[in-house]
Amino acid sequence: MTIPSRRTFAIISHPDAGKTTLTEKLLLEGGAIHLAGEVKARGANRRARSDWMKIEQQRGISVTSSVMTFERDGITFNLLDTPGHEDFSEDTYRTLTAVDSAVMVIDAAKGIEPQTRKLFEVCRLRNVPIITFVNKVDREGRDAFALLDEVADALALDVCPMSWPVGMGGEFEGIYDFARNRLRQPSGASKEFEGKEAFFSGIDDDALAGHLSAQGLARLREEAELAVGGYADFDLAAYRHGDLTPVYFGSALKLFGVTELIDALAAHAPPPRAQPAEPAPVEPENSEVTGFIFKVQANMDPQHRDRIAFMRLCSGKFRRGMKLTPSGSGKPIAVHSPILFFAQDREIADEAFPGDIIGIPNHGTLRVGDTLSEKAGVRFTGLPNFAPEILRRVALKDPTKTKQLRKALDDLSEEGVIQVFYPEIGSNWIVGVVGQLQLDVLISRLEAEYKVAAGLEASPFDTARWISGDDAAIRDLVSFNGANMAKDRDGNLVFMAKSAWDIGYQQERHPKVKFSATKER
């Protein structure tokens, strides 16, 4: 089977580094949209196309992962826009299992920030290659060498500058592209890139003097010589193995460096890779259609109460209407209306290939972590649930809405927004999240989508651990800790701990029981 060219990538960053703006400009340059009006627009439109949830519009942040597809020069790009907020690390982790490479956005004034480092570590776990984009060079920022050194030291990566800023902030005169010996410069009062560019034989070309100030030219020549000589040369194998990051400087808002970034993804980013699975890794060239669900999103269209499962296609040629078997239920389902996405805009996908992300409308039959395949017996690995760091009881304001609350909590736990625990003793359901913002999303969506008014109360528990091991040892644990036991929505036994000390104490008392902070489906 001939696999069409695909580049499936995510954008990762700390909040406010400019990820949403870069996403929009990539779509603009890729031809997926014709006007970059969203970021500059007023009122309700002042948000990127990928941010659709009410709370996202109010706060100006991305808290869900959106999928956007565009084509350029014969290559299909599948862009997965991940939540930048630290509270959504679990959703982001699962999204990063579905990509073959990532673009790491860094604010030129701030450098490596905590969330950037966390997301990078997730990429490292899966050897996801990273291209670095240093954003906002049109504003005052840190020294370019200091930024490169920080990336190299903090992330233990070789760095290779592929372009260079001629000054920053008020002294910004453009971006020099080392590979093409091309200088792109701002135009007019807006200081945006509007096509003003020139090509040279190299940094020493005398013609550069006609394009830059004397100070800018001297700075560029001095810094470029140090940058090219002092850092690693680009090595495709080292990049794809996750050992080297090519670095591009630019300004997403002013359209500097965006085209170079798309060109780099086309030229260097890996096509679909083999995916970890049991009994053996799945190669994209395999003829059997396989994929896995990395995200479920309910109510993207609230008027239709829809539920979309996002599947990363890993092998085979998918055709509309074919039957696939989910690992969760084991019962084949016919996929009649597969969807390709551009944020909220959709179109029916008649076919799809490895690397593509398709949406499968369903009513609770598909869940995060499910493998779908033409034949049973394949299971993709590495999509875990994480132990929650915050636990709360849900308090209904209208007791007659109990049934609606149960439905809402089931839906949201299927999406991975929350986890729900049902205590063995007592009737108060407990929700678990990894960050405070997820609780805000929970309350917001309960009200907006399910018309359920609810509040949150303190829980006596601090965290949870999944239990496994010797049956007799588990019975012994349960007999002494009945009030601490619960089940998750899959019926798995969970120990609800009041503190980290409590976990350690129980582990000492019950050495044949495993207390796990992660659970794979």
LOLUM-995996 format. One record per residue (C-alpha): residue number from 1; residue in one letter; x, y, z. Coordinates in steps of 0.02 Angstrom, whole numbers, padded with zeros to 5 digits. Layout:
BEGIN
NUM; A; X; Y; Z
...
***
This chain:
BEGIN
1; M; 00000; 00000; 00000
2; T; 00064; 00172; -00047
3; I; 00038; 00291; 00100
4; P; 00007; 00473; 00052
5; S; 00121; 00600; 00137
6; R; 00062; 00644; 00313
7; R; 00136; 00752; 00450
8; T; 00041; 00732; 00613
9; F; 00106; 00852; 00744
10; A; 00059; 00943; 00903
11; I; 00100; 01117; 00965
12; I; 00157; 01124; 01146
13; S; 00195; 01275; 01253
14; H; 00171; 01365; 01417
15; P; 00012; 01471; 01425
16; D; 00031; 01640; 01339
17; A; 00183; 01590; 01236
18; G; 00080; 01620; 01078
19; K; 00027; 01443; 01035
20; T; -00150; 01488; 00984
21; T; -00089; 01630; 00873
22; L; 00040; 01515; 00792
23; T; -00096; 01385; 00762
24; E; -00203; 01511; 00671
25; K; -00058; 01576; 00566
26; L; -00006; 01399; 00517
27; L; -00184; 01371; 00457
28; L; -00179; 01535; 00363
29; E; -00013; 01495; 00278
30; G; -00073; 01318; 00245
31; G; -00226; 01384; 00156
32; A; -00351; 01312; 00280
33; I; -00419; 01486; 00316
34; H; -00412; 01640; 00208
35; L; -00417; 01778; 00339
36; A; -00321; 01782; 00502
37; G; -00458; 01887; 00579
38; E; -00497; 01788; 00736
39; V; -00354; 01848; 00845
40; K; -00377; 02030; 00796
41; A; -00567; 02028; 00792
42; R; -00680; 02104; 00921
43; G; -00814; 02033; 01033
44; A; -00864; 01851; 01017
45; N; -00738; 01820; 00878
46; R; -00588; 01865; 00983
47; R; -00524; 01688; 00994
48; A; -00439; 01561; 00881
49; R; -00542; 01439; 00780
50; S; -00483; 01295; 00889
51; D; -00555; 01368; 01050
52; W; -00743; 01332; 01052
53; M; -00792; 01293; 01231
54; K; -00878; 01431; 01329
55; I; -00747; 01434; 01467
56; E; -00609; 01445; 01335
57; Q; -00690; 01598; 01259
58; Q; -00708; 01680; 01428
59; R; -00529; 01649; 01485
60; G; -00438; 01656; 01319
61; I; -00354; 01487; 01345
62; S; -00364; 01316; 01265
63; V; -00427; 01181; 01382
64; T; -00470; 01047; 01254
65; S; -00369; 00969; 01114
66; S; -00431; 01013; 00941
67; V; -00385; 00934; 00774
68; M; -00358; 01034; 00616
69; T; -00310; 00967; 00445
70; F; -00238; 01064; 00299
71; E; -00142; 01023; 00140
72; R; 00008; 01109; 00064
73; D; 00120; 01057; -00081
74; G; 00051; 00880; -00085
75; I; 00071; 00847; 00101
76; T; -00074; 00831; 00223
77; F; -00038; 00911; 00391
78; N; -00138; 00854; 00543
79; L; -00115; 00984; 00679
80; L; -00166; 00937; 00856
81; D; -00186; 01093; 00963
82; T; -00155; 01041; 01143
83; P; -00209; 01126; 01304
84; G; -00071; 01241; 01363
85; H; -00136; 01255; 01541
86; E; -00042; 01148; 01666
87; D; -00204; 01080; 01740
88; F; -00237; 00985; 01579
89; S; -00079; 00879; 01575
90; E; -00177; 00716; 01561
91; D; -00274; 00768; 01407
92; T; -00114; 00837; 01332
93; Y; -00020; 00677; 01371
94; R; -00148; 00573; 01278
95; T; -00144; 00693; 01131
96; L; 00045; 00676; 01121
97; T; 00024; 00487; 01101
98; A; -00066; 00522; 00937
99; V; 00070; 00628; 00852
100; D; 00232; 00592; 00763
101; S; 00318; 00757; 00804
102; A; 00292; 00919; 00900
103; V; 00325; 01105; 00886
104; M; 00381; 01183; 01051
105; V; 00338; 01368; 01064
106; I; 00445; 01475; 01179
107; D; 00417; 01657; 01224
108; A; 00576; 01753; 01180
109; A; 00559; 01857; 01339
110; K; 00530; 01710; 01457
111; G; 00624; 01559; 01390
112; I; 00588; 01385; 01458
113; E; 00440; 01391; 01577
114; P; 00376; 01254; 01694
115; Q; 00237; 01189; 01581
116; T; 00353; 01186; 01431
117; R; 00471; 01075; 01528
118; K; 00329; 00957; 01582
119; L; 00265; 00938; 01405
120; F; 00440; 00911; 01339
121; E; 00464; 00768; 01462
122; V; 00307; 00686; 01395
123; C; 00379; 00699; 01219
124; R; 00543; 00626; 01279
125; L; 00453; 00474; 01353
126; R; 00393; 00432; 01178
127; N; 00545; 00496; 01081
128; V; 00437; 00627; 00993
129; P; 00550; 00739; 00887
130; I; 00535; 00925; 00925
131; I; 00558; 01081; 00820
132; T; 00578; 01237; 00928
133; F; 00497; 01402; 00881
134; V; 00558; 01554; 00980
135; N; 00410; 01672; 00968
136; K; 00384; 01860; 00992
137; V; 00556; 01916; 00933
138; D; 00473; 02077; 00873
139; R; 00458; 02123; 01057
140; E; 00593; 02151; 01186
141; G; 00664; 01982; 01233
142; R; 00811; 01889; 01303
143; D; 00975; 01867; 01211
144; A; 00958; 01736; 01074
145; F; 01114; 01643; 01133
146; A; 01047; 01637; 01310
147; L; 00884; 01562; 01245
148; L; 00976; 01429; 01144
149; D; 01088; 01385; 01291
150; E; 00938; 01369; 01405
151; V; 00852; 01248; 01285
152; A; 01012; 01147; 01273
153; D; 01044; 01144; 01462
154; A; 00868; 01130; 01531
155; L; 00809; 00999; 01408
156; A; 00974; 00909; 01376
157; L; 00957; 00933; 01188
158; D; 01077; 00980; 01051
159; V; 01014; 01140; 00970
160; C; 01035; 01194; 00790
161; P; 00984; 01373; 00745
162; M; 00902; 01368; 00573
163; S; 00866; 01555; 00567
164; W; 00920; 01710; 00661
165; P; 00836; 01872; 00717
166; V; 00915; 02036; 00663
167; G; 00888; 02126; 00828
168; M; 00737; 02110; 00942
169; G; 00599; 02226; 01000
170; G; 00624; 02404; 00941
171; E; 00784; 02354; 00848
172; F; 00702; 02210; 00754
173; E; 00745; 02217; 00569
174; G; 00697; 02044; 00509
175; I; 00739; 01858; 00509
176; Y; 00886; 01781; 00415
177; D; 00857; 01603; 00353
178; F; 01023; 01509; 00353
179; A; 00966; 01367; 00239
180; R; 00908; 01482; 00098
181; N; 01015; 01634; 00138
182; R; 00854; 01733; 00135
183; L; 00815; 01891; 00232
184; R; 00632; 01927; 00272
185; Q; 00591; 02100; 00337
186; P; 00443; 02194; 00411
187; S; 00342; 02314; 00304
188; G; 00261; 02479; 00348
189; A; 00195; 02536; 00515
190; S; 00119; 02366; 00557
191; K; 00292; 02286; 00556
192; E; 00213; 02127; 00486
193; F; 00292; 02016; 00356
194; E; 00204; 02059; 00193
195; G; 00319; 01974; 00069
196; K; 00472; 02087; 00082
197; E; 00619; 01970; 00059
198; A; 00787; 01959; -00028
199; F; 00911; 01819; -00064
200; F; 01100; 01826; -00042
201; S; 01253; 01720; -00071
202; G; 01286; 01716; 00116
203; I; 01308; 01823; 00271
204; D; 01460; 01908; 00193
205; D; 01365; 01964; 00037
206; D; 01394; 02151; 00014
207; A; 01215; 02172; -00047
208; L; 01153; 02149; 00133
209; A; 01210; 02327; 00169
210; G; 01069; 02392; 00061
211; H; 00939; 02305; 00168
212; L; 00997; 02327; 00348
213; S; 01059; 02467; 00456
214; A; 01246; 02471; 00485
215; Q; 01218; 02418; 00666
216; G; 01098; 02279; 00614
217; L; 01216; 02211; 00482
218; A; 01365; 02210; 00600
219; R; 01263; 02123; 00734
220; L; 01194; 01992; 00612
221; R; 01366; 01949; 00543
222; E; 01444; 01934; 00715
223; E; 01303; 01834; 00793
224; A; 01273; 01723; 00642
225; E; 01456; 01671; 00637
226; L; 01449; 01623; 00821
227; A; 01280; 01535; 00801
228; V; 01331; 01430; 00652
229; G; 01500; 01387; 00724
230; G; 01452; 01365; 00905
231; Y; 01303; 01248; 00893
232; A; 01270; 01078; 00815
233; D; 01243; 01056; 00629
234; F; 01072; 00993; 00579
235; D; 01066; 00803; 00582
236; L; 00903; 00724; 00524
237; A; 00932; 00560; 00616
238; A; 00973; 00650; 00779
239; Y; 00817; 00758; 00762
240; R; 00702; 00612; 00726
241; H; 00775; 00515; 00872
242; G; 00735; 00660; 00989
243; D; 00916; 00710; 01023
244; L; 00924; 00873; 00926
245; T; 00801; 01016; 00901
246; P; 00810; 01135; 00753
247; V; 00770; 01311; 00814
248; Y; 00674; 01442; 00716
249; F; 00653; 01622; 00773
250; G; 00499; 01721; 00727
251; S; 00340; 01811; 00772
252; A; 00178; 01717; 00745
253; L; 00077; 01877; 00763
254; K; 00179; 01965; 00629
255; L; 00193; 01810; 00517
256; F; 00382; 01793; 00534
257; G; 00451; 01616; 00534
258; V; 00283; 01531; 00502
259; T; 00318; 01478; 00322
260; E; 00490; 01418; 00373
261; L; 00409; 01313; 00509
262; I; 00287; 01229; 00387
263; D; 00431; 01198; 00266
264; A; 00532; 01118; 00406
265; L; 00388; 01005; 00455
266; A; 00369; 00952; 00273
267; A; 00555; 00922; 00247
268; H; 00611; 00851; 00414
269; A; 00466; 00794; 00524
270; P; 00439; 00605; 00517
271; P; 00295; 00527; 00423
272; P; 00183; 00407; 00522
273; R; 00287; 00299; 00637
274; A; 00265; 00125; 00711
275; Q; 00150; 00128; 00863
276; P; 00181; 00029; 01024
277; A; 00056; -00113; 01038
278; E; 00031; -00290; 01098
279; P; 00077; -00421; 01039
280; A; 00195; -00318; 00928
281; P; 00217; -00138; 00870
282; V; 00103; -00090; 00725
283; E; 00189; -00026; 00568
284; P; 00095; 00099; 00458
285; E; 00126; -00012; 00306
286; N; 00022; -00154; 00381
287; S; -00131; -00186; 00271
288; E; -00250; -00214; 00417
289; V; -00339; -00056; 00475
290; T; -00297; -00013; 00656
291; G; -00312; 00142; 00763
292; F; -00338; 00200; 00941
293; I; -00452; 00323; 01028
294; F; -00351; 00459; 01114
295; K; -00492; 00581; 01150
296; V; -00680; 00585; 01166
297; Q; -00772; 00751; 01156
298; A; -00956; 00773; 01194
299; N; -01067; 00917; 01141
300; M; -00952; 01003; 01016
301; D; -01119; 01043; 00936
302; P; -01232; 01067; 01090
303; Q; -01389; 01074; 00983
304; H; -01362; 00895; 00928
305; R; -01291; 00824; 01091
306; D; -01156; 00739; 00989
307; R; -01013; 00630; 01051
308; I; -00857; 00615; 00945
309; A; -00716; 00491; 00974
310; F; -00550; 00548; 00899
311; M; -00455; 00403; 00820
312; R; -00275; 00405; 00765
313; L; -00262; 00290; 00615
314; C; -00105; 00184; 00632
315; S; -00109; 00064; 00485
316; G; -00209; 00013; 00332
317; K; -00322; 00113; 00218
318; F; -00483; 00160; 00306
319; R; -00641; 00169; 00201
320; R; -00805; 00246; 00253
321; G; -00932; 00114; 00309
322; M; -00805; -00020; 00355
323; K; -00827; -00121; 00515
324; L; -00700; -00106; 00655
325; T; -00695; -00197; 00821
326; P; -00664; -00093; 00980
327; S; -00557; -00178; 01112
328; G; -00674; -00114; 01248
329; S; -00833; -00203; 01193
330; G; -00769; -00331; 01068
331; K; -00923; -00300; 00960
332; P; -00891; -00239; 00782
333; I; -00961; -00068; 00736
334; A; -00988; 00005; 00564
335; V; -00910; 00177; 00543
336; H; -01036; 00261; 00428
337; S; -01000; 00446; 00459
338; P; -00815; 00470; 00494
339; I; -00766; 00653; 00509
340; L; -00615; 00757; 00462
341; F; -00596; 00916; 00564
342; F; -00555; 01095; 00552
343; A; -00597; 01145; 00731
344; Q; -00788; 01155; 00730
345; D; -00799; 01137; 00542
346; R; -00814; 00958; 00481
347; E; -00826; 00855; 00324
348; I; -00863; 00671; 00295
349; A; -00706; 00568; 00266
350; D; -00729; 00437; 00129
351; E; -00554; 00371; 00161
352; A; -00408; 00399; 00277
353; F; -00229; 00341; 00293
354; P; -00101; 00310; 00432
355; G; -00067; 00472; 00524
356; D; -00241; 00542; 00495
357; I; -00357; 00588; 00638
358; I; -00540; 00547; 00608
359; G; -00690; 00578; 00717
360; I; -00813; 00437; 00747
361; P; -00987; 00489; 00807
362; N; -01048; 00367; 00941
363; H; -01157; 00359; 01094
364; G; -01039; 00299; 01229
365; T; -00978; 00142; 01141
366; L; -00802; 00210; 01117
367; R; -00689; 00268; 01256
368; V; -00514; 00340; 01277
369; G; -00387; 00200; 01260
370; D; -00494; 00087; 01149
371; T; -00405; 00001; 01005
372; L; -00505; -00017; 00843
373; S; -00454; -00147; 00716
374; E; -00520; -00253; 00574
375; K; -00473; -00408; 00672
376; A; -00470; -00430; 00860
377; G; -00307; -00465; 00950
378; V; -00217; -00297; 00935
379; R; -00204; -00177; 01082
380; F; -00112; -00012; 01078
381; T; -00018; 00030; 01238
382; G; 00037; 00187; 01327
383; L; -00128; 00281; 01354
384; P; -00142; 00285; 01543
385; N; -00257; 00367; 01669
386; F; -00163; 00463; 01803
387; A; -00204; 00468; 01988
388; P; -00300; 00630; 02026
389; E; -00215; 00764; 02130
390; I; -00379; 00847; 02186
391; L; -00533; 00754; 02248
392; R; -00703; 00836; 02279
393; R; -00880; 00781; 02320
394; V; -01014; 00841; 02200
395; A; -01162; 00925; 02286
396; L; -01323; 00939; 02185
397; K; -01421; 01099; 02210
398; D; -01580; 01011; 02147
399; P; -01593; 00832; 02214
400; T; -01715; 00785; 02075
401; K; -01572; 00800; 01949
402; T; -01478; 00646; 02014
403; K; -01504; 00549; 01853
404; Q; -01444; 00694; 01745
405; L; -01291; 00714; 01857
406; R; -01246; 00530; 01839
407; K; -01260; 00543; 01650
408; A; -01154; 00702; 01646
409; L; -01018; 00629; 01757
410; D; -01012; 00471; 01651
411; D; -00997; 00575; 01493
412; L; -00861; 00688; 01562
413; S; -00762; 00542; 01634
414; E; -00769; 00456; 01464
415; E; -00691; 00613; 01391
416; G; -00554; 00610; 01522
417; V; -00603; 00781; 01591
418; I; -00630; 00703; 01763
419; Q; -00623; 00535; 01849
420; V; -00771; 00473; 01950
421; F; -00757; 00361; 02104
422; Y; -00902; 00272; 02187
423; P; -00865; 00237; 02372
424; E; -00902; 00062; 02435
425; I; -00975; 00139; 02593
426; G; -01080; 00297; 02577
427; S; -01170; 00373; 02430
428; N; -01075; 00533; 02390
429; W; -00990; 00519; 02222
430; I; -00813; 00588; 02215
431; V; -00734; 00670; 02064
432; G; -00547; 00676; 02039
433; V; -00444; 00795; 01931
434; V; -00262; 00840; 01909
435; G; -00289; 01029; 01921
436; Q; -00407; 01162; 01984
437; L; -00457; 01224; 01811
438; Q; -00535; 01054; 01772
439; L; -00656; 01082; 01917
440; D; -00706; 01249; 01843
441; V; -00735; 01163; 01675
442; L; -00838; 01028; 01762
443; I; -00957; 01153; 01844
444; S; -00967; 01260; 01686
445; R; -01010; 01112; 01574
446; L; -01134; 01036; 01697
447; E; -01233; 01196; 01689
448; A; -01210; 01241; 01504
449; E; -01230; 01068; 01427
450; Y; -01332; 00966; 01552
451; K; -01431; 01103; 01642
452; V; -01371; 01033; 01808
453; A; -01329; 01159; 01945
454; A; -01200; 01086; 02064
455; G; -01066; 01138; 02185
456; L; -00910; 01054; 02251
457; E; -00873; 01007; 02431
458; A; -00714; 00955; 02517
459; S; -00676; 00770; 02511
460; P; -00596; 00675; 02656
461; F; -00473; 00601; 02532
462; D; -00317; 00675; 02454
463; T; -00280; 00556; 02310
464; A; -00318; 00383; 02242
465; R; -00222; 00226; 02196
466; W; -00277; 00080; 02089
467; I; -00262; -00087; 02178
468; S; -00195; -00250; 02108
469; G; -00105; -00404; 02171
470; D; -00136; -00559; 02275
471; D; -00323; -00591; 02305
472; A; -00302; -00637; 02488
473; A; -00194; -00483; 02518
474; I; -00325; -00371; 02436
475; R; -00463; -00447; 02544
476; D; -00356; -00411; 02696
477; L; -00331; -00230; 02641
478; V; -00517; -00207; 02611
479; S; -00566; -00283; 02779
480; F; -00461; -00156; 02873
481; N; -00499; -00006; 02759
482; G; -00679; -00025; 02702
483; A; -00715; 00161; 02719
484; N; -00567; 00200; 02605
485; M; -00617; 00086; 02463
486; A; -00706; 00140; 02303
487; K; -00729; 00084; 02124
488; D; -00696; 00183; 01967
489; R; -00819; 00187; 01823
490; D; -00743; 00026; 01752
491; G; -00771; -00066; 01916
492; N; -00586; -00068; 01962
493; L; -00546; -00065; 02147
494; V; -00470; 00098; 02209
495; F; -00392; 00145; 02376
496; M; -00442; 00323; 02425
497; A; -00296; 00394; 02524
498; K; -00303; 00537; 02648
499; S; -00120; 00580; 02621
500; A; 00041; 00522; 02540
501; W; 00091; 00456; 02711
502; D; -00067; 00350; 02712
503; I; -00014; 00267; 02548
504; G; 00159; 00228; 02615
505; Y; 00087; 00158; 02776
506; Q; -00033; 00043; 02683
507; Q; 00105; -00016; 02567
508; E; 00209; -00066; 02718
509; R; 00063; -00158; 02798
510; H; 00010; -00244; 02636
511; P; 00169; -00280; 02536
512; K; 00081; -00402; 02418
513; V; -00037; -00265; 02358
514; K; 00016; -00146; 02219
515; F; -00041; 00035; 02239
516; S; -00028; 00110; 02064
517; A; -00036; 00295; 02018
518; T; -00079; 00252; 01836
519; K; -00201; 00136; 01752
520; E; -00198; 00077; 01572
521; R; -00357; 00022; 01487
***
